[in-house]
């Protein structure tokens, strides 16, 4: 099942058509997508009956917005791929390094990205969206708390991220548009193997990152167990799960985004994001 945010309204995506959730459910769910997550179990049961009936309207993907637009918390994991840790010159971590991206940076799948400096980097990531509240959840039960998966792009302003005696990540990764997500949420049952998906990023058609989510040192279930041991995860919360090797800061010479670049972030079974860089 694919659920999207179309011009601020929750929709089910059935092939190339969108079924308005609020209208189809006679007002039971929606109209906004954020409210759907608070009733995820009931919504999921209903949504299965609304698909496949040939209903819905065609839509323009440019009108899609963030699939979880107002999360109470946005978690992000660093160094979760061994090859990415290596390219940054850091040891593989013993536990997931965790920071936040502030929710004001979230945006949809097809956007213009304003570059605030000349040192903006790219990081394609799988993003898990929480569907059921999670506190002290075991890894074995963690997937029961996931509404679905989406594509994320963790843009990073490297100068401010690495400045000072104690580098900080959160502000440097939260400029407007630095949390592109979408194009929609895909429920876990849609994947043959939800823990092993091809993940890639292209700049102007050139592949700069390519890997598989099975390469994560801390897979989705372990991340949810780790985070929920400290924080209660709430419906609609996001977990950016880390990026594979190929980022600009890890190259020699280093490479950063410039005006005119088109960044395409793609994950198998979900879809793609497209960000056009502007100054």
N, C-alpha and C positions, 0 to 999 in steps of 0.2 A: 504494500500500500504506500502511495506517495501522497503527502500532505504538503500544501504550499500556502504561501501568504501572497495573495493576488490583490494588489492595490489596497492592502489593509484588511482584507477579508480572508477567512479560512476557506480553503477549497481542497477537495480531493481531486487528484490528477489521474484521469483514466485515459490511457493512451495520450492523445494530443488535445484532450478536452478537460475543462475544469468544471467540477460540480460544486456549486456554492453550498457550503455546509449549513449555514443558518436557514437558507430557503429549503433545502432538501430535508432537513430535520424538523421542519415546521417550527423553528425557533428554539428547539431543544439545545442545540450547541451553537457556539459562535455568538456574534458574527466574526469577532476577531480571533486570531489563532492563539494568542496567549491564554485566553479563557479555556480553550480546548484542552490544554495540558493539565489544568486543574481537575478535569473530569476524564482523564485519559482512558481508564478501563471501560467506563460506560461508552465513551466515544468510540473506542476501538471496536466494541461489539456492534454498535450501530453502523459504523462505517462499512463494515463488511457486507451489509445488506444494501448499501447505496451504490456499490460499484457494479459494473458490468451490465447496466440496464440501458446503455446507449444514450444516457442523458448528458447534460453539460454543454458548455459553450467553448468555442475555440478561444485562444488567448495568446497574447504577445508576451514572450519571456522577459522582455524589457520592463514589464509591469510587475514582475515578481519582486518581493521584498524579503527580508530576513525571515527564515522559517521559525525562529524563536526570537521575536523582536524585542521583548522586554524581560529577559531573564533576571532573577534576583541575584544570581551569581554567575560569573564567567571564570572558569578555571583554565589554566594553560600549563602544559607540561614541557619542560626543556630537556634536551639531550636524551630523548627517548629512543633514538635510533643510534646504534653504536657507530655507524659510519659518519653520522653528523657530529657526534661527540669528538671523533677523531679529527675531522676537518677543522674543528675549532681549537684543537690542541688541548682538550680537556679529557680527563679520565671518565670512563663510563660510571655513572652514579650507582650507589647502592640502594637508593630510594628515589622516587620521582621528584625532581626539582620542580617546584610549583610556584606560579605567580598568577596574577589576574590580568585580564584585559577589561577595561571599564566598558560598560554596556553602551555608552554613547558612541563608541567606535564602530558598532555593528552596522552593517549595510547589506544590501541584497546582492544577487549574483551577477548583474550586469550594470556596472557603474563606472563613472570617471573617478580616478584616484588623484587627489591633489597632493603633490609631493612637497612636503614642508621644508626639506633640505635636499642636499645632493647625496645623502647617504641612507637612502631608503632601500631596504632589502626585502626579499620574498621568502615565504615559508609555507608551502602547501601542507595542509593537515586534515586528517579525519577528525570530525567533531561529533561527539555523542551528545544527544539531547535527552535529559532526564524526563521520565514520564510518571514515575511514582516516587514519593518521598523516600529517602534512603538515609538511615542512621545506623552505623556499625554493621553494614551489610557485608556478608562474606563474598569472596570472589565467585564461589559456586552459585550464589543467588543474584549476582550483580546484574546480569542481563535482564532479569525480570523487572528491573527499575529503569530500563532504557526505552524511551519512546521510539527512537530511531537514530539514524546516522545521516550526516550531511557533509558537504565539502566546506572547508574553511581555508582562508588565506590570512596567515598571521604576519601582516606587514610589520616591519620593524625599522625604527629610526636608530641606526647604530651609533651615531655620535653621542646622543644623550643616554642611550642604553649603557654604554661602556664608560661614561665619564665619571670622574670623581674617585675617591678612595674606596667607595662601596658601590659598584655598579647596580643600577636598578632597572628592572625590566618594564614594569607596569605602565608608566607614563609613556615611555618610548614606543610602546606597542598599542597605544590608545588614541593616536591622532584620528581625526575624522576619516572614516572609510577604511581604517586599518584592520577591521574585523569583517571582511567580506564572507558571507555564508550563503549556502543554497546549493542548487537552485530550489531544492525542496528537501523535506525529510523523508527518508525511506525506512520503513519498519524492518526490524532485524530478520523477520521470517522471509523476506524477499531475497536474501542472499544464500547462495549455496554454502559459502563459508564466510560468515560475518567477520572472522578474525584474519582473513587473508584476501585483501583487495589490492589491485594495482593502483598506485598513486603517482601522479606526475605533475610537473609544472613546466610550462613553455613560456618563453619570452619571444614575441614576434615569430612564433612558429619553431623556434629552436628549443630543443629539450634541455632543460637545466637541472631538473630533478626527476628521478625515476626510481621507484622502489615498490615494496609491498608492505602492507600494514602488518603482515606476519613477522616483519623484522623488528617490530617494537620490542624493547626490553621489558616494558610494563604494558601488557595489552589492556584493552578497555575494561575488562572485568577486574583486573588488579588495580587499575586506577580508581575505579569507583569504590572498591573496598578500602583503599588507602585514604581517599578523600573523605569518605563517609565516616571513617573512624575519628575524624576531627570536626568536620562540618556536616550539618544536615543538608543533604542535597534536595532541592525542591523541584517540583515539576516545571519544566521549561528551562532549567539551568543548563549551561553548556560546558562541555569539557573538550578543549582543544588538546589533542593527544600527542603532539610533537611532529617533527618534520624529518624527512630523510636528508641525506647529504646532497650538496649542490647549491647551497645558499651563496650569496655574493660575498659575504664577509670572509668565507672560508677559502676563497680563490686567491691565486697569485698570478697577476695582480688582482686585488679586490675589485669587485664589480657591483655597481648599484644601478637602480632604475633611473631612467631619464625620461623627460617629456616625450611623448609619442610612442613609448613602449606599450605593447599590449600583453598583459599577463593572463595566461589561461591556466587554471588549476582544475585538475580532473581526477576523479576517483571512480574506479570500476563499479558499475551497478548503481551509481548515484547520478552523476552528470558532471557539469563543468561550470566554473565561474569565469567571467571575463572582465578584467579591469583595464581601462585605458588611462595611462598616466598623463597628467597635465601639470603645468606649473602656473 
